[in-house]
């Protein structure tokens, strides 16, 4: 049947500055000397002609005032966003994020990167290497990851497998949270940010603004929480164009798409034309052979079943 990679119990791992107007400047004013007052002496005797010559003081000299020089305040210039050079590689233009290590420890998130010597980490690395061999042999790059039913650990498998792929030198991996009903990739990676996946798939938000680069080899496309019917979005022709453009411009080696359960929604079925294969995540405590058979029937003739990963395997 399909290759099974048994994993250990996942309970252990489960502007610019805005230019302001300059203040008004006044030109220097000439100091104004005291005005020379002139007084015309008049005889207080009414209608009596003066007996001697009348001393007449010259009129006061008019003091010219220098004109005031007032400068108009500079007009405020609009703040402009930096012009992005389209020749710059998209991967280099992605906004940079960082996994909060303190949050990972505080919330006990099951990221195998923290437990490199565990059996679970070794199983993830083995799955990563075998998956890479298959993809490279076939020239494939797009992998959908889903479970038959809820709670099997598809998101956990997606983020841990992505981190394993990102450790391969000179490789690029993208994780896309395509679960519009219960997006969980941001929480699984202890990221406080979210993303407008609907805007990206509709073409309103370009890839270099939507994706977040967590390391040289790993970027993620996050999804806002909210119950949205993803099936219609995934079947929109703009979705195909957005995914194709992202893969071409980013030059990613592998893209992992986290999707809702196969048997509960038709989101995965709607998205099958965009992927090269599907990786199923089964839960050893709840997934039945009947569930796997139903998933195989849905996928038959539409895409490749790359394998079934057994999560929470029983010790016996």
LINHUGI-V428851 format. One record per residue. N is the residue number from 1. SS is DSSP state (a for helix, b for strand, c for the rest). Layout:
N:SS
N:SS
//
This chain:
1:c
2:c
3:c
4:b
5:b
6:b
7:c
8:c
9:c
10:c
11:c
12:c
13:c
14:c
15:c
16:c
17:c
18:c
19:c
20:c
21:c
22:c
23:c
24:c
25:c
26:b
27:c
28:c
29:c
30:c
31:c
32:c
33:c
34:c
35:c
36:c
37:c
38:c
39:c
40:c
41:c
42:c
43:c
44:c
45:c
46:c
47:c
48:c
49:c
50:c
51:c
52:c
53:c
54:c
55:c
56:c
57:c
58:c
59:c
60:c
61:c
62:c
63:c
64:c
65:c
66:c
67:c
68:c
69:c
70:b
71:c
72:c
73:c
74:c
75:c
76:c
77:c
78:c
79:c
80:c
81:c
82:c
83:c
84:c
85:c
86:c
87:c
88:c
89:c
90:a
91:a
92:a
93:a
94:c
95:b
96:b
97:c
98:c
99:c
100:c
101:a
102:a
103:a
104:a
105:a
106:a
107:c
108:c
109:c
110:c
111:c
112:a
113:a
114:a
115:c
116:c
117:c
118:c
119:a
120:a
121:a
122:a
123:a
124:a
125:a
126:a
127:a
128:a
129:a
130:a
131:a
132:a
133:a
134:a
135:a
136:a
137:a
138:a
139:c
140:c
141:c
142:b
143:b
144:b
145:b
146:b
147:b
148:c
149:c
150:c
151:c
152:c
153:c
154:a
155:a
156:a
157:a
158:a
159:a
160:a
161:a
162:a
163:a
164:a
165:a
166:a
167:c
168:c
169:c
170:c
171:c
172:c
173:b
174:b
175:b
176:b
177:b
178:c
179:c
180:c
181:c
182:c
183:c
184:c
185:a
186:a
187:a
188:a
189:c
190:c
191:c
192:c
193:c
194:c
195:c
196:c
197:a
198:a
199:a
200:a
201:a
202:a
203:c
204:c
205:c
206:c
207:a
208:a
209:a
210:a
211:c
212:b
213:b
214:b
215:b
216:c
217:c
218:b
219:b
220:b
221:b
222:c
223:c
224:c
225:c
226:c
227:c
228:c
229:c
230:a
231:a
232:a
233:a
234:a
235:c
236:c
237:a
238:a
239:a
240:a
241:a
242:a
243:a
244:a
245:a
246:a
247:a
248:a
249:a
250:a
251:c
252:c
253:c
254:b
255:b
256:b
257:b
258:b
259:c
260:c
261:c
262:c
263:c
264:c
265:c
266:c
267:a
268:a
269:a
270:a
271:a
272:a
273:a
274:a
275:c
276:c
277:b
278:b
279:b
280:b
281:b
282:b
283:b
284:c
285:c
286:c
287:c
288:c
289:a
290:a
291:a
292:a
293:a
294:a
295:a
296:a
297:a
298:a
299:a
300:c
301:c
302:c
303:c
304:b
305:b
306:b
307:b
308:b
309:b
310:b
311:b
312:c
313:c
314:c
315:c
316:c
//
